Amino acid sequence: MRKIIKAGALAGAVAALAVVGATGAEAAPAAGSLHGCPSGAVCVYPQNAGWNGDRPSLAFYSYGAHNLHNQFGQHYVLNNQTDGATARTCTGVNGTGDCQGYLGVGYYVDKDLTPINSILLVRP
């Protein structure tokens, strides 16, 4: 899992990462579009395309499970939700099976989505 650090916010981000590592607290809420992912969304980018010129292929806005279809190989998954909401990747449909991690606000992961069948957006 990697944190995206916006220009001009390096010192604050380092302090926030120290707090996250020490206490498990969430990062500060995201504000505005981040790598083309609208505020309030969790975005998936095309396979092996990195940020794809800031053009995500999927964006999910509502809390709960979102099933994935035909998503294989490595993809960036970015949580640009607000208010401390997290995202999890699940091996089963409808947010079931092995639901891995708690992707915090402003964090992304480069993940193999081949075994992943849903993304779960979790209310804080």
Backbone as ProteinMPNN parsed JSONL, in Angstrom:
{"seq_chain_A": "MRKIIKAGALAGAVAALAVVGATGAEAAPAAGSLHGCPSGAVCVYPQNAGWNGDRPSLAFYSYGAHNLHNQFGQHYVLNNQTDGATARTCTGVNGTGDCQGYLGVGYYVDKDLTPINSILLVRP", "coords_chain_A": {"N_chain_A": [[0.856, -1.156, 0.0], [0.563, 2.19, -0.831], [1.068, 5.638, -0.155], [-0.184, 8.549, -1.601], [1.522, 11.484, -2.141], [0.885, 14.799, -2.184], [2.141, 17.623, -4.0], [4.014, 20.026, -2.201], [3.097, 19.239, 0.243], [4.715, 17.561, 1.635], [6.03, 17.514, 4.204], [3.852, 17.526, 5.994], [2.609, 15.182, 5.149], [4.525, 13.269, 5.772], [4.48, 13.483, 8.548], [1.824, 12.697, 8.972], [1.94, 10.073, 8.028], [3.607, 9.003, 9.948], [1.928, 9.127, 12.163], [-0.112, 7.405, 11.289], [1.307, 5.004, 11.141], [1.964, 4.707, 13.818], [-0.43, 4.769, 15.306], [-2.517, 3.699, 13.84], [-4.424, 5.338, 12.837], [-6.545, 7.033, 10.483], [-5.533, 8.53, 7.345], [-5.531, 12.006, 6.381], [-8.628, 13.332, 5.081], [-9.327, 13.022, 1.593], [-9.246, 15.579, -0.904], [-10.826, 16.907, -3.66], [-10.09, 15.964, -7.099], [-7.917, 13.222, -7.672], [-5.325, 11.986, -9.391], [-7.131, 11.787, -11.487], [-9.234, 10.511, -10.3], [-12.316, 11.081, -8.963], [-13.225, 13.09, -6.102], [-14.435, 11.36, -3.304], [-14.611, 8.861, -4.406], [-13.603, 5.42, -5.121], [-11.156, 4.266, -7.201], [-10.259, 2.271, -10.044], [-7.6, 1.492, -12.14], [-6.603, 0.87, -15.573], [-5.243, -2.373, -16.564], [-1.821, -2.912, -15.988], [-1.125, -0.249, -16.564], [-0.328, 1.788, -14.924], [-1.012, 5.012, -13.746], [-2.422, 5.625, -15.987], [-2.489, 8.045, -17.487], [-3.998, 9.605, -15.76], [-6.608, 8.609, -16.02], [-8.977, 6.752, -14.819], [-10.381, 3.425, -15.118], [-12.546, 2.425, -13.798], [-14.863, 3.646, -11.37], [-16.058, 3.849, -8.122], [-18.634, 4.868, -5.945], [-20.531, 4.527, -3.852], [-21.083, 3.258, -0.511], [-20.473, -0.142, 0.42], [-20.519, -3.28, -1.399], [-18.95, -3.757, -4.577], [-19.043, -5.415, -7.498], [-16.519, -6.869, -9.567], [-15.72, -7.247, -13.014], [-14.077, -9.063, -15.49], [-11.453, -8.195, -14.786], [-8.167, -8.51, -14.688], [-4.779, -9.356, -13.742], [-2.228, -6.854, -12.899], [-3.286, -3.86, -11.37], [-3.696, -0.414, -10.515], [-5.303, 0.578, -7.562], [-7.081, 3.071, -6.129], [-7.961, 4.912, -3.276], [-9.958, 7.526, -2.984], [-11.894, 8.467, -1.345], [-13.751, 10.266, 1.201], [-13.715, 11.533, 4.596], [-12.481, 9.492, 6.111], [-13.22, 6.986, 5.121], [-12.752, 3.577, 4.116], [-11.368, 1.087, 1.85], [-11.662, -2.269, 0.666], [-10.353, -5.218, -0.868], [-11.905, -8.073, -2.188], [-12.117, -11.638, -2.439], [-14.451, -12.981, -3.091], [-17.734, -12.523, -4.639], [-19.916, -9.692, -4.106], [-18.667, -8.602, -1.823], [-17.673, -10.731, -0.277], [-15.848, -13.669, 0.897], [-12.275, -13.742, 1.127], [-11.507, -10.804, 2.352], [-9.287, -8.344, 1.896], [-7.017, -6.16, 3.561], [-7.246, -2.663, 4.552], [-7.68, -0.083, 2.797], [-6.712, 3.073, 3.163], [-7.866, 6.538, 3.078], [-6.59, 8.429, 0.419], [-4.622, 6.619, -0.163], [-3.072, 4.123, -2.272], [-2.904, 0.981, -4.022], [-0.944, -1.323, -5.846], [-2.192, -3.905, -7.353], [-2.769, -7.381, -7.959], [-5.552, -8.207, -9.607], [-6.643, -10.558, -10.463], [-7.517, -12.734, -8.697], [-9.487, -11.322, -7.397], [-12.82, -10.435, -6.833], [-14.563, -8.492, -5.997], [-14.877, -5.131, -4.732], [-14.966, -3.566, -1.664], [-16.444, -0.844, -0.197], [-16.057, 0.862, 2.724], [-17.793, 2.33, 5.314], [-16.772, 4.876, 7.622]], "CA_chain_A": [[0.0, 0.0, 0.0], [1.379, 3.393, -0.94], [0.379, 6.905, 0.056], [0.112, 9.57, -2.599], [1.887, 12.727, -1.484], [0.663, 15.939, -3.068], [3.219, 18.604, -3.986], [3.892, 21.049, -1.178], [2.568, 18.698, 1.489], [5.593, 16.479, 2.039], [6.255, 17.483, 5.65], [2.602, 17.096, 6.621], [2.359, 13.783, 4.8], [5.445, 12.444, 6.553], [3.934, 13.468, 9.902], [0.597, 11.889, 8.949], [2.333, 8.673, 7.907], [4.126, 8.592, 11.246], [0.763, 8.902, 13.01], [-0.77, 6.188, 10.817], [2.111, 3.861, 11.545], [2.004, 4.569, 15.262], [-1.725, 4.624, 15.961], [-3.511, 3.069, 12.983], [-5.407, 6.348, 12.469], [-6.694, 7.264, 9.043], [-4.902, 9.709, 6.767], [-6.467, 13.117, 6.211], [-9.567, 13.127, 3.971], [-8.935, 13.499, 0.273], [-10.009, 16.729, -1.375], [-10.703, 17.091, -5.09], [-9.676, 14.854, -7.947], [-6.559, 12.747, -7.462], [-5.011, 11.107, -10.524], [-8.346, 11.614, -12.278], [-10.259, 9.858, -9.49], [-13.081, 12.14, -8.308], [-13.371, 13.065, -4.657], [-15.527, 10.507, -2.858], [-14.63, 7.601, -5.165], [-12.501, 4.467, -5.189], [-10.948, 4.075, -8.636], [-9.407, 1.206, -10.553], [-6.97, 1.913, -13.392], [-6.433, -0.284, -16.474], [-4.165, -3.327, -16.31], [-0.428, -2.585, -16.325], [-1.082, 1.086, -17.15], [-0.037, 2.808, -13.915], [-2.124, 5.976, -13.582], [-3.131, 5.709, -17.269], [-2.728, 9.446, -17.841], [-5.051, 10.075, -14.85], [-7.921, 8.179, -16.519], [-9.362, 5.45, -14.271], [-11.348, 2.667, -15.914], [-13.722, 2.204, -12.95], [-14.985, 4.507, -10.184], [-17.161, 3.43, -7.257], [-18.933, 5.958, -5.024], [-21.41, 4.201, -2.725], [-20.609, 2.262, 0.443], [-20.927, -1.495, 0.14], [-19.746, -4.097, -2.343], [-19.018, -3.502, -6.02], [-18.467, -6.575, -8.176], [-15.623, -6.617, -10.691], [-15.892, -8.15, -14.15], [-12.986, -9.041, -16.469], [-10.302, -7.44, -14.292], [-7.092, -9.478, -14.475], [-3.437, -8.796, -13.67], [-1.9, -5.726, -12.023], [-4.036, -2.612, -11.508], [-3.689, 0.507, -9.379], [-6.589, 0.826, -6.922], [-6.887, 4.307, -5.359], [-9.066, 5.344, -2.423], [-10.09, 8.994, -2.904], [-13.099, 8.765, -0.58], [-13.557, 11.3, 2.211], [-14.172, 11.259, 5.964], [-11.883, 8.303, 6.689], [-13.765, 5.744, 4.569], [-11.729, 2.67, 3.632], [-11.749, 0.151, 0.785], [-11.071, -3.603, 0.792], [-10.526, -6.076, -2.036], [-12.456, -9.35, -1.724], [-12.035, -12.712, -3.417], [-15.798, -13.384, -3.472], [-18.637, -11.473, -5.112], [-20.726, -9.007, -3.098], [-17.9, -8.322, -0.618], [-17.494, -11.942, 0.521], [-14.561, -14.342, 0.723], [-11.14, -13.142, 1.826], [-11.459, -9.353, 2.118], [-7.937, -7.987, 2.311], [-6.57, -4.803, 3.813], [-8.104, -1.49, 4.716], [-7.011, 0.956, 2.026], [-7.126, 4.356, 3.725], [-8.066, 7.7, 2.212], [-5.368, 8.94, -0.173], [-3.686, 5.52, -0.411], [-3.337, 3.254, -3.415], [-2.175, -0.278, -4.048], [-0.742, -1.94, -7.157], [-2.688, -5.213, -6.932], [-3.221, -8.374, -8.936], [-6.997, -8.36, -9.436], [-7.109, -11.846, -10.987], [-8.347, -13.476, -7.736], [-10.396, -10.387, -6.726], [-14.119, -10.375, -7.498], [-15.324, -7.323, -5.576], [-14.255, -4.111, -3.896], [-15.892, -3.191, -0.605], [-16.244, 0.493, 0.341], [-16.455, 0.742, 4.119], [-18.118, 3.569, 6.029], [-15.935, 5.024, 8.834]], "C_chain_A": [[0.902, 1.219, 0.0], [0.514, 4.617, -0.756], [0.785, 7.852, -1.049], [0.384, 10.864, -1.857], [1.76, 13.851, -2.489], [1.816, 16.918, -2.921], [2.958, 19.644, -2.911], [3.405, 20.521, 0.163], [3.465, 17.596, 2.052], [5.763, 16.406, 3.546], [5.011, 17.007, 6.381], [2.318, 15.634, 6.349], [3.268, 12.862, 5.601], [4.939, 12.355, 7.986], [2.688, 12.597, 9.968], [0.934, 10.409, 8.836], [2.895, 8.152, 9.222], [2.974, 8.29, 12.197], [0.061, 7.621, 12.598], [-0.005, 4.962, 11.275], [2.057, 3.631, 13.051], [0.651, 4.221, 15.862], [-2.754, 3.886, 15.137], [-4.596, 4.052, 12.566], [-5.449, 6.514, 10.962], [-5.914, 8.495, 8.609], [-5.963, 10.798, 6.626], [-7.389, 12.862, 5.021], [-9.038, 13.701, 2.659], [-9.806, 14.678, -0.127], [-9.766, 16.885, -2.87], [-10.252, 15.831, -5.805], [-8.217, 14.505, -7.674], [-6.273, 11.706, -8.523], [-6.265, 10.786, -11.336], [-9.471, 10.935, -11.534], [-11.013, 10.944, -8.722], [-13.117, 11.978, -6.789], [-14.589, 12.223, -4.292], [-15.556, 9.14, -3.52], [-13.443, 6.706, -4.821], [-12.365, 4.125, -6.66], [-9.994, 2.926, -8.923], [-8.895, 1.684, -11.912], [-6.707, 0.689, -14.256], [-5.194, -1.126, -16.155], [-2.83, -2.839, -16.84], [-0.267, -1.194, -16.943], [-0.721, 2.168, -16.142], [-1.245, 3.701, -13.721], [-2.873, 6.216, -14.891], [-3.455, 7.156, -17.655], [-3.851, 10.062, -17.016], [-6.458, 9.787, -15.371], [-8.251, 6.8, -15.953], [-10.36, 4.753, -15.179], [-12.625, 2.387, -15.128], [-13.692, 3.195, -11.797], [-16.228, 4.078, -9.419], [-17.368, 4.484, -6.182], [-19.693, 5.537, -3.775], [-20.78, 3.163, -1.81], [-21.204, 0.916, 0.093], [-20.056, -2.144, -0.911], [-20.013, -3.696, -3.79], [-18.299, -4.654, -6.706], [-17.623, -6.154, -9.363], [-15.879, -7.659, -11.769], [-14.703, -7.964, -15.088], [-11.826, -8.139, -16.057], [-9.224, -8.452, -13.894], [-5.763, -8.753, -14.401], [-3.347, -7.572, -12.759], [-2.69, -4.468, -12.387], [-3.744, -1.724, -10.308], [-5.122, 0.625, -8.892], [-6.345, 1.977, -5.958], [-8.135, 4.635, -4.554], [-9.036, 6.862, -2.314], [-11.421, 9.354, -2.244], [-12.769, 9.859, 0.436], [-13.973, 10.766, 3.573], [-13.656, 9.943, 6.533], [-12.432, 6.981, 6.19], [-12.628, 4.89, 3.998], [-12.269, 1.8, 2.5], [-11.013, -1.159, 1.02], [-11.286, -4.342, -0.518], [-10.911, -7.462, -1.536], [-12.408, -10.396, -2.831], [-13.406, -13.186, -3.88], [-16.6, -12.219, -4.019], [-19.383, -10.877, -3.922], [-19.997, -8.815, -1.766], [-17.711, -9.514, 0.291], [-16.112, -12.538, 0.268], [-13.5, -13.672, 1.57], [-11.078, -11.666, 1.444], [-10.178, -8.824, 2.74], [-7.773, -6.495, 2.527], [-7.667, -3.808, 4.107], [-7.354, -0.355, 4.05], [-7.542, 2.301, 2.481], [-7.249, 5.451, 2.68], [-6.71, 8.226, 1.735], [-4.326, 7.871, -0.459], [-4.079, 4.759, -1.673], [-2.521, 1.989, -3.257], [-2.076, -0.733, -5.497], [-1.021, -3.42, -6.927], [-3.059, -6.095, -8.113], [-4.707, -8.62, -8.678], [-7.524, -9.694, -9.963], [-7.952, -12.611, -9.968], [-9.414, -12.607, -7.058], [-11.69, -10.28, -7.521], [-14.984, -9.205, -7.053], [-14.447, -6.38, -4.776], [-15.321, -3.62, -2.94], [-15.52, -1.808, -0.09], [-16.87, 0.528, 1.728], [-16.613, 2.109, 4.758], [-17.249, 3.658, 7.284], [-16.736, 4.766, 10.102]], "O_chain_A": [[1.885, 1.277, 0.739], [-0.649, 4.628, -1.16], [1.963, 7.949, -1.395], [-0.425, 11.296, -1.037], [2.437, 13.862, -3.516], [2.405, 17.035, -1.846], [1.826, 20.091, -2.728], [3.309, 21.282, 1.125], [3.015, 16.785, 2.862], [5.648, 15.321, 4.117], [5.099, 16.176, 7.285], [1.835, 14.921, 7.229], [2.84, 11.802, 6.057], [4.96, 11.279, 8.584], [2.514, 11.837, 10.921], [0.29, 9.577, 9.474], [2.685, 6.991, 9.573], [3.026, 7.318, 12.951], [-0.325, 6.827, 13.456], [-0.599, 3.991, 11.743], [2.1, 2.489, 13.508], [0.583, 3.458, 16.826], [-3.782, 3.477, 15.677], [-5.602, 3.636, 11.992], [-4.498, 6.174, 10.26], [-5.664, 9.396, 9.41], [-7.158, 10.526, 6.741], [-6.972, 12.235, 4.047], [-8.382, 14.743, 2.641], [-10.969, 14.762, 0.268], [-8.618, 16.986, -3.303], [-10.059, 14.778, -5.196], [-7.386, 15.39, -7.471], [-6.912, 10.654, -8.551], [-6.442, 9.664, -11.81], [-10.566, 10.791, -12.078], [-10.414, 11.655, -7.915], [-13.048, 10.864, -6.268], [-15.649, 12.359, -4.902], [-16.44, 8.335, -3.226], [-12.424, 7.164, -4.305], [-13.341, 3.738, -7.302], [-9.064, 2.648, -8.165], [-9.654, 2.21, -12.726], [-6.599, -0.42, -13.733], [-4.233, -0.645, -15.555], [-2.72, -2.409, -17.988], [0.631, -0.982, -17.758], [-0.799, 3.353, -16.466], [-2.365, 3.219, -13.553], [-3.866, 6.943, -14.902], [-4.565, 7.452, -18.097], [-4.574, 10.934, -17.498], [-7.377, 10.588, -15.2], [-7.857, 5.786, -16.529], [-11.096, 5.403, -15.921], [-13.675, 2.137, -15.721], [-12.621, 3.546, -11.301], [-17.312, 3.958, -9.989], [-16.406, 4.95, -5.572], [-19.508, 6.148, -2.722], [-20.036, 2.293, -2.263], [-22.3, 0.833, -0.461], [-18.996, -1.631, -1.268], [-21.132, -3.349, -4.17], [-17.097, -4.848, -6.52], [-17.959, -5.209, -10.077], [-16.212, -8.806, -11.474], [-14.359, -6.835, -15.441], [-11.28, -7.406, -16.881], [-9.356, -9.157, -12.893], [-5.626, -7.653, -14.937], [-4.246, -7.292, -11.967], [-2.753, -4.067, -13.549], [-3.562, -2.225, -9.198], [-6.048, 0.757, -9.692], [-5.5, 1.875, -5.069], [-9.242, 4.634, -5.092], [-8.18, 7.42, -1.627], [-12.007, 10.398, -2.532], [-11.629, 10.317, 0.512], [-14.52, 9.668, 3.678], [-14.331, 9.332, 7.362], [-12.14, 5.94, 6.779], [-11.658, 5.423, 3.459], [-13.471, 1.781, 2.231], [-9.884, -1.169, 1.51], [-12.284, -4.12, -1.204], [-10.323, -7.97, -0.581], [-12.627, -10.09, -4.003], [-13.515, -13.746, -4.97], [-16.2, -11.063, -3.882], [-19.466, -11.492, -2.86], [-20.619, -8.858, -0.704], [-17.597, -9.349, 1.505], [-15.31, -11.98, -0.481], [-13.802, -13.1, 2.617], [-10.648, -11.321, 0.343], [-10.007, -8.852, 3.959], [-8.311, -5.676, 1.782], [-8.854, -4.083, 3.932], [-6.489, 0.269, 4.666], [-8.696, 2.636, 2.215], [-6.794, 5.306, 1.545], [-5.8, 8.442, 2.535], [-3.244, 8.189, -0.953], [-5.239, 4.747, -2.085], [-1.577, 1.928, -2.469], [-3.009, -0.552, -6.279], [-0.18, -4.124, -6.366], [-3.586, -5.629, -9.122], [-5.075, -9.179, -7.644], [-8.73, -9.938, -9.915], [-9.02, -13.104, -10.331], [-10.17, -13.109, -6.227], [-11.667, -10.06, -8.732], [-16.025, -8.942, -7.656], [-13.421, -6.771, -4.219], [-16.438, -3.298, -3.346], [-14.409, -1.609, 0.4], [-18.061, 0.259, 1.891], [-15.698, 2.933, 4.748], [-17.01, 2.646, 7.944], [-16.191, 4.847, 11.203]]}, "name": "protein", "num_of_chains": 1, "seq": "MRKIIKAGALAGAVAALAVVGATGAEAAPAAGSLHGCPSGAVCVYPQNAGWNGDRPSLAFYSYGAHNLHNQFGQHYVLNNQTDGATARTCTGVNGTGDCQGYLGVGYYVDKDLTPINSILLVRP"}
